[in-house]
Every structure is written in structure tokens, then in C-alpha cells.
Amino acid sequence: MVLSSVTAYSALMPGDVDVAVPKRRKSVSAKGKRRSHDALTPINLTICPMCKQSVPTHRVHAECLAEHMKSGAPGRMPF
């Protein structure tokens, strides 16, 4: 029975895993193109008109929501 070189090599080194290796080095521009979508954007913060804390936009934190519900004011938050 004839084994391929990969199978024979794997049989010689038990426990090792064959890993893919790039054929050519990635150029600087190719790395830049790949990484162009990896940039992180900062979270936009606004000042809450009820408690004057900075909170992410389009979010209501629990303290102000509880206070709004407790006051019994119908409808939307006052901002």
C-alpha cells in the first residue's frame, strides 16, 4: 500500500496538526487593503437632559427610565 507524503508525514509525527501555510508573502498594500475595514469608531455620547450624564445616543439608561415610569407621564421621554 502506497501512502501519500502528507499521510506518511502525519503518521510519523503523532499529535501534530497540518497547518495551511501561505505560498507567497503578503505585500504591504495587500495587508493595508485587508485591514481597511478593521478600524474602530468611537461611541457617540450625548448628555442626558434628565440626569446630565453622558450616555450613548439613542439609548435610555435604567435610572432615567424608572424615574419617567414612576412619574406616570404618558408617552415619550422628554428629550
ZIHULIN-V908569 format. One record per helix or strand of 3 or more residues. SS is the DSSP state (a for helix, b for strand). FROM is the first residue (numbers start at 0). LEN is the number of residues. Records with the same first field share a line. If there is no record, write none. Layout:
SS->FROM-LEN ; FROM-LEN
//
This chain:
a->4-8 ; 27-8 ; 61-10
b->44-3 ; 53-3
//
